[in-house]
Amino acid sequence: MEKEGEQKSIQFTRIQSPSSINTFKQCARRYYYSYIRKLSTLPSIHLIRGKAVHSVLEDFFKLNIDNFTEDSYEFELKVVLNELFKKHWSKSYNGLQSLGLSAGELHHFYTESVNMINNFHQTFCVQLKKYAEKEGFHKAFQHLAPETEKHYSSKDHGVRGFIDAIHKIEDEIILMDYKTSKKPEISEGYKLQLAIYALLYEEKHGVLPDKVGINFLKFNEQTLAVDMDLVNFAKKEVAFIHENTQSTEMVDYPKTI
């Protein structure tokens, strides 16, 4: 018999993620189709573009910068970033063609994406210049380069996620996610995603990150301070999803109109 105040043991039928949890909160039926029936998701320009941009930024921080010069590193970094985007956009050619978009529509998304990359470059170089003045470009770049695309998984809570960037700057740990969103707002869905990242990081490393945030590539960065309230918010939401996704019957996953 379960004692009062004792946490109910939950058997995880599947490992959740920020995406699966937010899908359930938006529409339980969509969750059923995606994560229980495992129906294929149609490609979209936003998914393809997002993957290309994420790949650019991941590759960017793995650059060999030995041949970059102190006098022109800003220009050289911009050239490399744009070349990386051209490469990853070209790799997405088949997927882009399958969307049936017009040449004008594809050009719009290409140009918009290039602007995001260049906005990232400008913002990064402002920070880079501050450190480069003290320790030179090469050390400054290494100082600011985060760990990228790190996978975390929690056995205790049955949730996992990929953190885009983990920055360790001046004794601060900052977890960042890249978004190509149209609005620079940390919505409830984004807040939950960031809270889960904080939970995963704390469970693995035994220390809370100082901040979590989103780099809205079209605009700027926004961060949230991390405390146990944020972590407990993640734990509560993850437990709620596990409790409500035990069934495999479609009737238990109503549509959100």
C-alpha positions in Angstrom: 0.0 0.0 0.0 1.4 3.4 -1.0 2.1 5.6 2.0 0.9 9.2 2.1 3.4 11.6 0.6 5.3 8.8 -1.1 5.9 9.4 -4.8 4.1 6.9 -7.1 6.4 4.8 -9.1 5.9 5.3 -12.8 7.0 2.8 -15.5 8.3 4.7 -18.5 6.7 3.3 -21.6 8.9 5.6 -23.7 11.6 8.2 -23.2 10.2 11.7 -23.6 11.8 14.8 -25.0 11.0 18.5 -25.0 9.5 18.0 -28.5 7.3 15.1 -27.5 6.1 16.8 -24.3 5.3 20.0 -26.1 3.5 18.1 -28.9 1.3 16.4 -26.2 0.5 19.7 -24.6 -0.5 21.2 -28.0 -2.6 18.2 -29.2 -2.7 14.7 -27.6 -3.9 13.1 -30.8 -0.9 14.5 -32.7 1.3 13.0 -30.0 -0.4 9.6 -30.5 0.2 9.7 -34.3 3.8 10.8 -33.9 5.1 8.9 -30.9 2.8 5.8 -30.5 1.8 5.1 -34.1 5.1 6.6 -35.3 3.7 7.9 -38.5 6.1 9.8 -40.7 6.2 13.5 -40.5 6.1 15.4 -43.8 9.1 17.6 -44.4 8.8 21.4 -44.1 10.9 24.3 -45.1 11.3 25.3 -41.4 12.6 21.8 -40.4 15.0 21.7 -43.3 16.2 25.3 -42.9 16.5 24.8 -39.1 18.7 21.7 -39.6 21.0 23.4 -42.1 21.5 26.4 -39.8 22.1 24.2 -36.7 24.7 22.3 -38.7 26.5 25.5 -39.7 26.8 26.7 -36.1 28.0 23.3 -35.0 30.7 23.2 -37.7 31.6 26.8 -37.0 32.8 26.1 -33.5 34.9 23.2 -34.7 36.9 25.3 -37.1 40.7 25.1 -37.3 41.5 28.7 -36.8 45.3 28.4 -36.9 45.6 30.3 -40.2 43.2 33.1 -39.2 44.8 36.5 -38.7 44.5 39.0 -35.9 43.9 41.8 -38.3 41.1 40.3 -40.4 39.5 37.5 -38.4 36.0 39.1 -38.5 36.0 39.1 -42.3 37.4 35.6 -42.4 34.9 34.2 -40.0 32.0 35.8 -42.0 33.3 34.2 -45.2 33.6 30.8 -43.6 30.1 31.0 -42.0 28.5 31.9 -45.4 30.4 29.1 -47.1 29.3 26.6 -44.5 25.7 27.7 -45.0 26.0 27.3 -48.8 27.4 23.8 -48.3 24.6 22.7 -45.9 21.9 24.3 -48.0 23.2 22.4 -51.0 23.1 19.2 -49.1 19.4 19.8 -48.5 18.7 20.2 -52.2 16.5 17.0 -52.6 14.5 17.8 -49.5 14.0 21.4 -50.6 12.9 20.3 -54.1 10.3 17.9 -52.6 8.5 20.8 -50.9 7.1 22.1 -54.2 8.0 25.7 -53.3 8.6 28.3 -56.1 12.0 29.6 -56.9 11.0 32.9 -55.3 9.9 31.2 -52.1 13.1 29.2 -51.9 15.2 32.4 -52.5 13.3 34.1 -49.7 14.1 31.4 -47.2 17.7 31.2 -48.4 18.2 35.0 -48.0 16.4 35.1 -44.6 18.7 32.3 -43.4 21.9 34.1 -44.6 20.7 37.2 -42.7 20.4 35.0 -39.6 23.9 33.6 -40.0 25.3 37.1 -40.5 23.4 38.4 -37.5 24.9 35.6 -35.4 28.3 36.5 -36.8 27.9 40.2 -35.9 26.7 39.4 -32.3 29.5 36.8 -31.8 32.2 39.1 -33.0 31.2 41.9 -30.6 31.8 39.4 -27.7 34.9 38.0 -29.4 36.5 41.4 -29.8 36.2 42.1 -26.1 38.2 39.0 -25.2 40.5 39.3 -28.2 41.7 42.7 -27.0 43.0 41.0 -23.8 44.2 37.6 -25.0 44.3 37.7 -28.8 41.9 36.2 -31.3 42.9 32.6 -31.2 42.7 32.2 -27.4 39.5 34.3 -27.4 37.8 32.1 -29.9 38.7 29.0 -27.9 37.5 30.7 -24.8 34.1 31.5 -26.2 33.6 28.3 -28.2 30.9 26.1 -26.5 30.4 22.4 -26.4 27.9 21.7 -29.2 25.1 19.2 -29.7 25.5 17.4 -26.5 23.1 14.5 -25.8 21.7 14.1 -22.3 19.4 11.4 -20.9 17.8 11.0 -17.5 17.0 7.4 -16.3 15.3 8.8 -13.2 12.9 11.0 -15.2 12.7 9.2 -18.5 13.6 12.3 -20.6 16.3 13.2 -23.0 17.5 16.1 -25.1 20.2 17.6 -27.3 21.6 20.9 -26.0 22.8 23.0 -28.9 25.5 24.9 -27.0 27.0 24.7 -23.5 29.0 27.9 -22.7 31.5 28.1 -19.8 32.5 31.7 -19.6 33.9 33.5 -16.5 32.7 30.8 -14.1 29.2 30.9 -15.6 27.6 27.8 -17.2 25.0 28.8 -19.8 22.9 26.4 -21.9 21.8 27.8 -25.2 19.4 26.7 -27.9 19.3 28.1 -31.4 16.0 29.1 -32.9 15.0 30.5 -36.3 11.7 31.7 -34.9 9.8 34.7 -36.2 9.4 36.2 -32.7 12.1 36.6 -30.0 9.9 35.4 -27.2 10.5 32.6 -24.7 7.1 31.0 -24.8 5.9 28.4 -22.3 7.0 25.7 -24.7 10.5 27.1 -24.9 10.6 27.7 -21.2 9.8 24.0 -20.6 12.5 22.9 -23.1 15.0 25.1 -21.3 13.9 23.8 -17.9 14.3 20.2 -19.0 17.9 21.1 -20.2 18.6 22.5 -16.8 17.2 19.3 -15.2 19.3 17.0 -17.4 22.5 19.0 -16.8 22.0 19.1 -13.0 21.4 15.4 -12.9 24.5 14.5 -14.8 27.0 17.0 -13.4 25.6 17.6 -9.9 25.5 21.4 -10.4 22.9 23.8 -11.7 23.7 25.8 -14.8 23.6 29.5 -14.1 21.4 30.4 -17.0 19.5 28.8 -19.9 18.5 30.7 -22.9 17.7 30.9 -26.6 19.7 32.6 -29.3 16.9 33.9 -31.6 19.2 34.0 -34.7 17.0 36.5 -36.4 17.1 38.9 -33.4 19.2 38.3 -30.2 19.8 36.1 -27.2 17.4 35.8 -24.2 18.2 34.0 -21.0 16.5 32.8 -17.8 18.2 32.4 -14.5 18.2 28.8 -13.3 17.0 27.8 -9.8 15.3 24.8 -8.3 11.9 26.2 -9.1 12.7 25.9 -12.8 14.1 22.4 -12.4 11.0 21.3 -10.3 8.8 22.8 -13.0 10.5 20.4 -15.5 10.2 17.4 -13.2 6.4 18.1 -12.7 5.8 18.4 -16.5 7.8 15.3 -17.4 6.0 13.3 -14.7 2.6 14.5 -16.0 3.4 13.4 -19.5 4.5 9.9 -18.4 1.3 9.5 -16.3 -0.9 10.5 -19.3 0.8 8.5 -22.1 0.6 5.0 -20.7 -2.2 4.0 -23.0 -1.8 3.0 -26.6 -5.5 3.5 -27.5 -6.3 6.4 -29.8 -9.4 7.2 -27.8 -7.3 8.3 -24.8 -5.6 11.0 -26.9 -8.3 13.6 -27.8 -7.8 16.1 -30.6 -7.2 19.8 -29.8 -9.3 21.7 -32.3 
